[in-house]
């Protein structure tokens, strides 16, 4: 028996027990349903002789097609805007939930963005130059044997810094996480929490060493002699 037939059977039993003279409260107790449910179906039977669900009328849309397009355009133009701001900026008399529904229907979903450090044109040019250097290194050493890589060490410095914002979200379509417009770029806050230097070899990741203050040439030599070589 499907759900519809089960509902009709239950409602028929309510009417039958009522015809037998049972009180509404007694019917509710015997069938394990609420008192308002018993009253509803007895009244429906008396008024219409029908125990089927009434046909539901589709809800009228509270936004026009033009408003829907404006909502979508606002999120595409400013991916990091939230639903409340869209509602306010467009002067819409709808709930934030409605705005979210329109965006979801357009394939725009609320996601956590990819975070990248803010890069200037100088940074990008420098990064490209480094890429060329690294590519040249790889091409030069691609034929080296295992003995060469056993004697090779890769090292780098990393600064971990805190951010000055809470959790960030944006509206975007699927498979667009790394589109330029969907990446949240942040400048370093200046509140550095930790500066470290580390290395790795063919055999795995080596130790990581904290760096206090500016990483000068003198400090680097000291780190290599006193920390790196014993660790290696």
DRENDREN-380277 format. One record per residue (C-alpha): residue number from 0; residue in three letters; y, x, z. Coordinates in Angstrom, 3 decimals. Each point is the difference from the previous one (the first is absolute). Last residue first. Example, Ala and Ser with C-alpha at 12.3 -4.5 7.8 and 13.67 -1.06 7.14 Angstrom:
# DRENDREN-380277
n->1 | res->ser | Y->-1.060 | X->13.670 | Z->7.140 $
n->0 | res->ala | Y->-3.440 | X->-1.370 | Z->0.660 $
This chain:
# DRENDREN-380277
n->231 | res->unk | Y->16.572 | X->70.911 | Z->7.754 $
n->230 | res->unk | Y->1.173 | X->-1.037 | Z->3.447 $
n->229 | res->unk | Y->0.661 | X->3.608 | Z->1.070 $
n->228 | res->unk | Y->1.921 | X->0.564 | Z->-3.275 $
n->227 | res->unk | Y->2.028 | X->-3.245 | Z->0.250 $
n->226 | res->unk | Y->1.208 | X->0.228 | Z->3.588 $
n->225 | res->unk | Y->1.510 | X->3.363 | Z->0.944 $
n->224 | res->unk | Y->0.446 | X->1.727 | Z->-3.368 $
n->223 | res->unk | Y->0.656 | X->-2.983 | Z->-2.253 $
n->222 | res->unk | Y->2.129 | X->-1.821 | Z->2.590 $
n->221 | res->unk | Y->2.077 | X->3.131 | Z->0.652 $
n->220 | res->unk | Y->0.590 | X->0.468 | Z->-3.743 $
n->219 | res->unk | Y->1.098 | X->-3.629 | Z->-0.282 $
n->218 | res->unk | Y->2.271 | X->0.242 | Z->3.022 $
n->217 | res->unk | Y->1.749 | X->3.023 | Z->-1.529 $
n->216 | res->unk | Y->0.380 | X->-1.788 | Z->-3.329 $
n->215 | res->unk | Y->1.636 | X->-2.923 | Z->1.781 $
n->214 | res->unk | Y->-1.496 | X->-3.415 | Z->0.754 $
n->213 | res->unk | Y->2.889 | X->-1.590 | Z->1.853 $
n->212 | res->unk | Y->-0.764 | X->-1.395 | Z->3.448 $
n->211 | res->unk | Y->-3.469 | X->0.109 | Z->1.556 $
n->210 | res->unk | Y->-2.922 | X->0.041 | Z->-2.410 $
n->209 | res->unk | Y->-3.312 | X->-1.538 | Z->1.050 $
n->208 | res->unk | Y->-3.209 | X->1.560 | Z->-1.392 $
n->207 | res->unk | Y->-2.810 | X->-1.866 | Z->-1.766 $
n->206 | res->unk | Y->-3.435 | X->1.608 | Z->-0.061 $
n->205 | res->unk | Y->-2.066 | X->0.298 | Z->-3.170 $
n->204 | res->unk | Y->-1.303 | X->-2.698 | Z->-2.317 $
n->203 | res->unk | Y->-3.262 | X->0.683 | Z->-1.791 $
n->202 | res->unk | Y->-2.327 | X->2.730 | Z->-1.241 $
n->201 | res->unk | Y->1.732 | X->0.618 | Z->-3.338 $
n->200 | res->unk | Y->3.162 | X->0.615 | Z->1.952 $
n->199 | res->unk | Y->2.690 | X->-2.051 | Z->1.714 $
n->198 | res->unk | Y->3.341 | X->0.695 | Z->1.651 $
n->197 | res->unk | Y->2.522 | X->-1.359 | Z->2.473 $
n->196 | res->unk | Y->3.636 | X->0.089 | Z->1.012 $
n->195 | res->unk | Y->1.650 | X->-2.572 | Z->2.280 $
n->194 | res->unk | Y->3.338 | X->-1.694 | Z->0.766 $
n->193 | res->unk | Y->-0.130 | X->-2.885 | Z->2.448 $
n->192 | res->unk | Y->2.147 | X->-2.894 | Z->1.175 $
n->191 | res->unk | Y->3.016 | X->0.443 | Z->-2.222 $
n->190 | res->unk | Y->2.693 | X->-2.578 | Z->0.736 $
n->189 | res->unk | Y->2.121 | X->0.795 | Z->-3.056 $
n->188 | res->unk | Y->-0.806 | X->-3.381 | Z->-1.505 $
n->187 | res->unk | Y->-1.441 | X->1.439 | Z->-3.173 $
n->186 | res->unk | Y->1.137 | X->-2.115 | Z->-2.922 $
n->185 | res->unk | Y->-2.145 | X->-2.958 | Z->-0.904 $
n->184 | res->unk | Y->-1.349 | X->-1.170 | Z->-3.326 $
n->183 | res->unk | Y->-1.925 | X->-3.266 | Z->-0.029 $
n->182 | res->unk | Y->-2.052 | X->-0.120 | Z->-3.183 $
n->181 | res->unk | Y->-0.032 | X->-3.327 | Z->-1.842 $
n->180 | res->unk | Y->2.732 | X->0.789 | Z->-2.547 $
n->179 | res->unk | Y->-1.789 | X->3.213 | Z->-1.075 $
n->178 | res->unk | Y->-3.290 | X->-1.792 | Z->-0.624 $
n->177 | res->unk | Y->-2.540 | X->1.398 | Z->2.438 $
n->176 | res->unk | Y->-1.209 | X->-3.281 | Z->1.505 $
n->175 | res->unk | Y->0.048 | X->-1.855 | Z->-3.352 $
n->174 | res->unk | Y->-3.711 | X->-0.926 | Z->-0.239 $
n->173 | res->unk | Y->0.575 | X->-3.557 | Z->1.286 $
n->172 | res->unk | Y->3.519 | X->-1.411 | Z->-0.184 $
n->171 | res->unk | Y->2.730 | X->0.896 | Z->2.456 $
n->170 | res->unk | Y->2.020 | X->-1.390 | Z->2.905 $
n->169 | res->unk | Y->0.852 | X->2.575 | Z->2.643 $
n->168 | res->unk | Y->-0.747 | X->0.903 | Z->3.591 $
n->167 | res->unk | Y->1.383 | X->2.590 | Z->2.440 $
n->166 | res->unk | Y->-1.093 | X->0.472 | Z->3.613 $
n->165 | res->unk | Y->2.794 | X->1.088 | Z->2.257 $
n->164 | res->unk | Y->2.733 | X->2.431 | Z->-0.921 $
n->163 | res->unk | Y->1.450 | X->3.315 | Z->1.148 $
n->162 | res->unk | Y->-2.846 | X->2.273 | Z->-1.025 $
n->161 | res->unk | Y->-1.497 | X->2.920 | Z->1.932 $
n->160 | res->unk | Y->-0.591 | X->3.431 | Z->-1.481 $
n->159 | res->unk | Y->-3.086 | X->2.050 | Z->-0.795 $
n->158 | res->unk | Y->0.842 | X->3.326 | Z->-1.682 $
n->157 | res->unk | Y->-2.732 | X->1.780 | Z->-1.939 $
n->156 | res->unk | Y->-0.476 | X->3.663 | Z->-0.939 $
n->155 | res->unk | Y->-2.615 | X->1.204 | Z->-2.451 $
n->154 | res->unk | Y->-3.029 | X->2.224 | Z->-0.419 $
n->153 | res->unk | Y->-2.733 | X->0.647 | Z->-2.561 $
n->152 | res->unk | Y->-2.322 | X->2.935 | Z->0.666 $
n->151 | res->unk | Y->-2.148 | X->1.785 | Z->-2.601 $
n->150 | res->unk | Y->-2.758 | X->2.520 | Z->0.834 $
n->149 | res->unk | Y->-2.887 | X->-2.432 | Z->-0.472 $
n->148 | res->unk | Y->1.813 | X->-1.236 | Z->-3.122 $
n->147 | res->unk | Y->-0.382 | X->3.416 | Z->-1.660 $
n->146 | res->unk | Y->-3.668 | X->0.292 | Z->0.920 $
n->145 | res->unk | Y->-0.684 | X->-3.416 | Z->-1.505 $
n->144 | res->unk | Y->0.931 | X->1.223 | Z->-3.479 $
n->143 | res->unk | Y->3.400 | X->-0.279 | Z->-1.670 $
n->142 | res->unk | Y->0.041 | X->-1.892 | Z->-3.309 $
n->141 | res->unk | Y->2.666 | X->-2.539 | Z->0.977 $
n->140 | res->unk | Y->2.269 | X->2.727 | Z->1.365 $
n->139 | res->unk | Y->2.713 | X->0.170 | Z->-2.656 $
n->138 | res->unk | Y->-0.141 | X->-3.724 | Z->-0.805 $
n->137 | res->unk | Y->0.307 | X->-0.902 | Z->3.667 $
n->136 | res->unk | Y->2.929 | X->2.380 | Z->0.541 $
n->135 | res->unk | Y->1.766 | X->-1.335 | Z->-3.111 $
n->134 | res->unk | Y->-0.459 | X->-3.548 | Z->1.291 $
n->133 | res->unk | Y->1.403 | X->1.055 | Z->3.364 $
n->132 | res->unk | Y->3.083 | X->1.540 | Z->-1.627 $
n->131 | res->unk | Y->0.562 | X->-3.051 | Z->-2.221 $
n->130 | res->unk | Y->-0.374 | X->-2.335 | Z->2.994 $
n->129 | res->unk | Y->2.441 | X->2.121 | Z->1.970 $
n->128 | res->unk | Y->2.560 | X->-0.414 | Z->-2.792 $
n->127 | res->unk | Y->-0.576 | X->-3.768 | Z->0.000 $
n->126 | res->unk | Y->0.488 | X->-0.131 | Z->3.766 $
n->125 | res->unk | Y->3.224 | X->1.995 | Z->-0.323 $
n->124 | res->unk | Y->1.311 | X->-2.385 | Z->-2.654 $
n->123 | res->unk | Y->-0.916 | X->-2.945 | Z->2.193 $
n->122 | res->unk | Y->1.631 | X->1.521 | Z->3.061 $
n->121 | res->unk | Y->3.175 | X->0.805 | Z->-1.953 $
n->120 | res->unk | Y->0.064 | X->-3.570 | Z->-1.354 $
n->119 | res->unk | Y->-0.088 | X->-1.202 | Z->3.608 $
n->118 | res->unk | Y->-3.189 | X->-1.048 | Z->1.739 $
n->117 | res->unk | Y->-0.223 | X->-2.403 | Z->2.949 $
n->116 | res->unk | Y->-3.237 | X->0.618 | Z->1.872 $
n->115 | res->unk | Y->-2.691 | X->-2.391 | Z->-1.123 $
n->114 | res->unk | Y->-1.532 | X->-3.083 | Z->1.582 $
n->113 | res->unk | Y->-2.296 | X->-2.266 | Z->-2.035 $
n->112 | res->unk | Y->0.933 | X->-3.564 | Z->0.783 $
n->111 | res->unk | Y->-1.626 | X->-2.437 | Z->2.463 $
n->110 | res->unk | Y->-0.665 | X->-3.230 | Z->-1.871 $
n->109 | res->unk | Y->1.350 | X->-3.539 | Z->-0.359 $
n->108 | res->unk | Y->-1.403 | X->-1.381 | Z->-3.263 $
n->107 | res->unk | Y->1.576 | X->-0.904 | Z->-3.339 $
n->106 | res->unk | Y->-2.397 | X->-1.711 | Z->-2.411 $
n->105 | res->unk | Y->2.423 | X->-2.777 | Z->-0.973 $
n->104 | res->unk | Y->-1.855 | X->-2.496 | Z->2.212 $
n->103 | res->unk | Y->0.356 | X->2.447 | Z->2.890 $
n->102 | res->unk | Y->3.768 | X->0.095 | Z->-0.561 $
n->101 | res->unk | Y->0.287 | X->-3.796 | Z->-0.080 $
n->100 | res->unk | Y->-2.123 | X->-0.311 | Z->3.132 $
n->99 | res->unk | Y->2.141 | X->2.580 | Z->1.835 $
n->98 | res->unk | Y->3.152 | X->-1.982 | Z->-0.813 $
n->97 | res->unk | Y->-1.651 | X->-3.173 | Z->1.292 $
n->96 | res->unk | Y->-0.947 | X->1.778 | Z->3.242 $
n->95 | res->unk | Y->3.606 | X->1.112 | Z->0.446 $
n->94 | res->unk | Y->0.896 | X->-3.674 | Z->0.170 $
n->93 | res->unk | Y->2.207 | X->-1.755 | Z->-2.527 $
n->92 | res->unk | Y->3.706 | X->-0.773 | Z->-0.310 $
n->91 | res->unk | Y->0.702 | X->2.946 | Z->-2.292 $
n->90 | res->unk | Y->3.297 | X->1.873 | Z->0.131 $
n->89 | res->unk | Y->-1.278 | X->2.767 | Z->-2.273 $
n->88 | res->unk | Y->0.889 | X->2.781 | Z->2.446 $
n->87 | res->unk | Y->-1.248 | X->-1.976 | Z->3.018 $
n->86 | res->unk | Y->-3.414 | X->-0.921 | Z->-1.404 $
n->85 | res->unk | Y->-0.451 | X->3.475 | Z->-1.463 $
n->84 | res->unk | Y->0.927 | X->1.553 | Z->3.351 $
n->83 | res->unk | Y->-2.559 | X->-2.151 | Z->1.816 $
n->82 | res->unk | Y->-2.700 | X->0.902 | Z->-2.535 $
n->81 | res->unk | Y->0.434 | X->3.740 | Z->0.480 $
n->80 | res->unk | Y->1.701 | X->2.562 | Z->-2.269 $
n->79 | res->unk | Y->-1.811 | X->3.289 | Z->-0.691 $
n->78 | res->unk | Y->-0.765 | X->-0.854 | Z->-3.641 $
n->77 | res->unk | Y->3.687 | X->-0.505 | Z->-0.873 $
n->76 | res->unk | Y->0.291 | X->-0.874 | Z->-3.708 $
n->75 | res->unk | Y->-3.574 | X->-1.333 | Z->-0.162 $
n->74 | res->unk | Y->0.449 | X->-1.993 | Z->3.232 $
n->73 | res->unk | Y->3.309 | X->-1.531 | Z->-1.158 $
n->72 | res->unk | Y->-1.409 | X->-0.764 | Z->-3.464 $
n->71 | res->unk | Y->-2.922 | X->-1.881 | Z->1.554 $
n->70 | res->unk | Y->2.277 | X->-2.147 | Z->2.168 $
n->69 | res->unk | Y->2.360 | X->-0.644 | Z->-2.938 $
n->68 | res->unk | Y->-2.932 | X->-1.101 | Z->-2.168 $
n->67 | res->unk | Y->-1.187 | X->-2.432 | Z->2.670 $
n->66 | res->unk | Y->3.549 | X->-1.352 | Z->0.330 $
n->65 | res->unk | Y->0.103 | X->-0.690 | Z->-3.757 $
n->64 | res->unk | Y->-3.375 | X->-1.744 | Z->0.164 $
n->63 | res->unk | Y->1.353 | X->-2.227 | Z->2.752 $
n->62 | res->unk | Y->-0.929 | X->0.382 | Z->3.647 $
n->61 | res->unk | Y->-1.242 | X->-2.613 | Z->2.460 $
n->60 | res->unk | Y->-2.972 | X->-0.869 | Z->-2.159 $
n->59 | res->unk | Y->-1.316 | X->-3.522 | Z->0.473 $
n->58 | res->unk | Y->-3.281 | X->-0.210 | Z->1.833 $
n->57 | res->unk | Y->-2.819 | X->-1.422 | Z->-2.066 $
n->56 | res->unk | Y->-1.008 | X->-3.491 | Z->1.091 $
n->55 | res->unk | Y->-3.259 | X->-0.174 | Z->1.840 $
n->54 | res->unk | Y->-2.359 | X->-2.783 | Z->-0.948 $
n->53 | res->unk | Y->-0.924 | X->-1.934 | Z->3.111 $
n->52 | res->unk | Y->-3.244 | X->1.023 | Z->1.610 $
n->51 | res->unk | Y->-2.757 | X->-2.561 | Z->-0.394 $
n->50 | res->unk | Y->-0.747 | X->-2.631 | Z->2.646 $
n->49 | res->unk | Y->1.392 | X->-2.993 | Z->-1.920 $
n->48 | res->unk | Y->0.176 | X->-3.650 | Z->1.128 $
n->47 | res->unk | Y->3.776 | X->0.322 | Z->-0.341 $
n->46 | res->unk | Y->1.638 | X->-1.260 | Z->3.207 $
n->45 | res->unk | Y->-3.009 | X->-0.583 | Z->2.254 $
n->44 | res->unk | Y->-1.800 | X->3.092 | Z->-1.227 $
n->43 | res->unk | Y->3.103 | X->2.192 | Z->0.413 $
n->42 | res->unk | Y->0.595 | X->-1.371 | Z->3.501 $
n->41 | res->unk | Y->-3.582 | X->0.733 | Z->1.054 $
n->40 | res->unk | Y->0.298 | X->3.414 | Z->-1.612 $
n->39 | res->unk | Y->3.197 | X->1.003 | Z->1.794 $
n->38 | res->unk | Y->-0.975 | X->-1.416 | Z->3.402 $
n->37 | res->unk | Y->-3.251 | X->2.002 | Z->0.062 $
n->36 | res->unk | Y->1.792 | X->3.168 | Z->-1.085 $
n->35 | res->unk | Y->2.712 | X->-0.509 | Z->2.657 $
n->34 | res->unk | Y->-2.783 | X->-0.218 | Z->2.660 $
n->33 | res->unk | Y->-1.449 | X->3.355 | Z->-0.999 $
n->32 | res->unk | Y->-3.567 | X->0.424 | Z->-1.206 $
n->31 | res->unk | Y->-3.240 | X->0.625 | Z->1.868 $
n->30 | res->unk | Y->-1.826 | X->-3.015 | Z->-1.467 $
n->29 | res->unk | Y->-0.886 | X->-1.686 | Z->3.305 $
n->28 | res->unk | Y->3.211 | X->0.979 | Z->1.776 $
n->27 | res->unk | Y->2.280 | X->-1.077 | Z->-2.843 $
n->26 | res->unk | Y->-1.843 | X->-3.310 | Z->-0.316 $
n->25 | res->unk | Y->0.340 | X->-0.641 | Z->3.743 $
n->24 | res->unk | Y->3.732 | X->0.727 | Z->-0.140 $
n->23 | res->unk | Y->0.485 | X->-2.352 | Z->-2.932 $
n->22 | res->unk | Y->-1.815 | X->-2.748 | Z->1.867 $
n->21 | res->unk | Y->-3.418 | X->-1.135 | Z->-1.150 $
n->20 | res->unk | Y->-0.266 | X->-3.567 | Z->-1.380 $
n->19 | res->unk | Y->-2.730 | X->0.382 | Z->-2.573 $
n->18 | res->unk | Y->2.694 | X->-0.120 | Z->-2.707 $
n->17 | res->unk | Y->1.553 | X->3.108 | Z->1.580 $
n->16 | res->unk | Y->-3.378 | X->1.703 | Z->-0.095 $
n->15 | res->unk | Y->-0.288 | X->-0.777 | Z->-3.722 $
n->14 | res->unk | Y->3.558 | X->1.210 | Z->-0.736 $
n->13 | res->unk | Y->-0.584 | X->3.336 | Z->1.759 $
n->12 | res->unk | Y->-3.422 | X->0.320 | Z->-1.630 $
n->11 | res->unk | Y->1.626 | X->-0.459 | Z->-3.426 $
n->10 | res->unk | Y->2.531 | X->2.730 | Z->0.815 $
n->9 | res->unk | Y->-2.797 | X->2.401 | Z->0.871 $
n->8 | res->unk | Y->-1.918 | X->-0.768 | Z->-3.188 $
n->7 | res->unk | Y->3.146 | X->0.366 | Z->-2.155 $
n->6 | res->unk | Y->0.739 | X->3.395 | Z->1.583 $
n->5 | res->unk | Y->-3.562 | X->1.212 | Z->-0.556 $
n->4 | res->unk | Y->0.086 | X->-1.193 | Z->-3.619 $
n->3 | res->unk | Y->3.206 | X->1.967 | Z->-0.629 $
n->2 | res->unk | Y->-1.377 | X->3.113 | Z->1.687 $
n->1 | res->unk | Y->-3.122 | X->0.078 | Z->-2.152 $
n->0 | res->unk | Y->-3.382 | X->-1.455 | Z->0.996 $
